[in-house]
Each structure stands twice: as structure tokens, then as C-alpha cells.
Amino acid sequence: MKKMIAAALILVANGAMAEPDMDKYNKSCAVCHATGAANAPKTGDAAAWEPRMAKGMEALVASVSNGMNAMPPKGMCFDCSDEDYMALIEYMAKPAE
């Protein structure tokens, strides 16, 4: 039983995060994060995202919700949930393939 629980926790820790909604990414995040406009960390640039990710997901979601620097509140994704933001952040912070 303990092994099953440990295996489940490993699966969760290794990316059972929801896949991002690419329509939401393309309509909101990509405007700045695909190009680095307004000093936004580029999607796939793990080094640029590393210090941000070190703050923790809760702080990053709060930054998106409230706006930060040139990023407007909600990152222009007004129908995104916190779970959407988490999946989009994970996607953008993941090293480019």
C-alpha cells in the first residue's frame, strides 16, 4: 500500500499537471511571452523562469491575478482559472525542446 501511495505521489510530482489551454496561451500569454516583449520571460527560456519559479506557484499566480510590471491584471486572460494559470506558467517555464 505504501508503495502505491509513493508511486502516485511521484506521478503527481512529475507532471500530472493539467495541460495548458493553448487557445488561452495564444490569445493572452503569447503576446509578450513568445517574444520577450516588455521584458517578459520568454516561453521555453528556463533560465529566465528559474528565479520566478523559485518564488513558488502561489506567488506567481498572485502576480498574474494582480498584474506585475507591464503585465496587466489577469494577464489579459479574464476567463482563466487559477488552475489555468498554473498550467500556463508550467508550460512557459518548461525548457524549450
Secondary structure per residue as TSV (DSSP state, phi and psi in degrees):
chain	resnum	aa	ss	phi	psi
A	1	M	-	360.0	-44.2
A	2	K	H	-61.5	-36.9
A	3	K	H	-66.4	-37.4
A	4	M	H	-65.7	-42.3
A	5	I	H	-64.8	-44.2
A	6	A	H	-61.6	-41.6
A	7	A	H	-63.9	-40.3
A	8	A	H	-64.3	-41.9
A	9	L	H	-63.8	-38.1
A	10	I	H	-64.4	-42.3
A	11	L	H	-60.7	-42.6
A	12	V	H	-64.2	-44.9
A	13	A	H	-68.0	-26.8
A	14	N	T	-97.3	28.6
A	15	G	T	111.0	29.6
A	16	A	-	-80.4	10.8
A	17	M	S	-59.6	143.3
A	18	A	-	-59.2	145.8
A	19	E	-	-68.9	143.7
A	20	P	-	-71.4	151.0
A	21	D	-	-81.3	105.2
A	22	M	H	-66.5	-25.1
A	23	D	H	-64.7	-42.4
A	24	K	H	-66.3	-40.1
A	25	Y	I	-60.4	-50.0
A	26	N	I	-66.2	-31.7
A	27	K	I	-84.5	-18.8
A	28	S	I	-130.7	-64.6
A	29	C	I	-64.4	-43.4
A	30	A	H	-61.0	-26.8
A	31	V	H	-51.0	-41.9
A	32	C	H	-108.6	-40.2
A	33	H	H	-75.0	-18.8
A	34	A	T	-75.9	-27.4
A	35	T	T	-114.6	-16.0
A	36	G	T	84.4	17.2
A	37	A	G	-57.3	145.5
A	38	A	G	55.2	31.8
A	39	N	G	64.7	22.5
A	40	A	-	-70.2	139.9
A	41	P	-	-65.9	132.7
A	42	K	-	-70.5	144.8
A	43	T	T	-60.2	129.2
A	44	G	T	89.8	-5.4
A	45	D	-	-91.8	84.1
A	46	A	H	-57.9	-36.2
A	47	A	H	-64.8	-39.1
A	48	A	H	-69.6	-32.4
A	49	W	H	-82.9	-22.6
A	50	E	H	-52.7	-51.0
A	51	P	H	-66.8	-27.9
A	52	R	H	-71.6	-44.4
A	53	M	H	-64.0	-29.0
A	54	A	T	-64.3	-21.7
A	55	K	T	-71.3	-20.9
A	56	G	-	99.0	150.0
A	57	M	H	-62.9	-37.1
A	58	E	H	-59.8	-43.8
A	59	A	H	-66.6	-38.2
A	60	L	H	-67.2	-41.9
A	61	V	H	-64.7	-38.3
A	62	A	H	-63.1	-40.1
A	63	S	H	-62.5	-41.6
A	64	V	H	-65.9	-47.3
A	65	S	H	-60.3	-41.3
A	66	N	H	-92.0	-17.1
A	67	G	-	88.1	151.9
A	68	M	B	-156.3	131.4
A	69	N	T	52.0	-122.5
A	70	A	T	-82.8	-9.7
A	71	M	B	-78.8	123.1
A	72	P	-	-73.0	161.1
A	73	P	G	-52.4	140.9
A	74	K	G	68.9	3.9
A	75	G	G	56.5	25.5
A	76	M	G	69.3	14.0
A	77	C	-	-112.7	84.5
A	78	F	T	-76.6	-13.3
A	79	D	T	-105.7	12.1
A	80	C	-	-80.7	140.3
A	81	S	-	-92.5	171.6
A	82	D	H	-59.3	-37.1
A	83	E	H	-64.9	-38.8
A	84	D	H	-60.6	-47.0
A	85	Y	H	-59.7	-43.0
A	86	M	H	-61.8	-45.2
A	87	A	H	-64.9	-39.3
A	88	L	H	-67.9	-41.4
A	89	I	H	-62.6	-47.2
A	90	E	H	-58.3	-42.7
A	91	Y	H	-61.5	-47.1
A	92	M	H	-68.8	-32.6
A	93	A	H	-81.9	-15.7
A	94	K	S	-67.9	135.3
A	95	P	-	-56.6	140.3
A	96	A	-	-61.7	144.6
A	97	E	-	-92.3	360.0
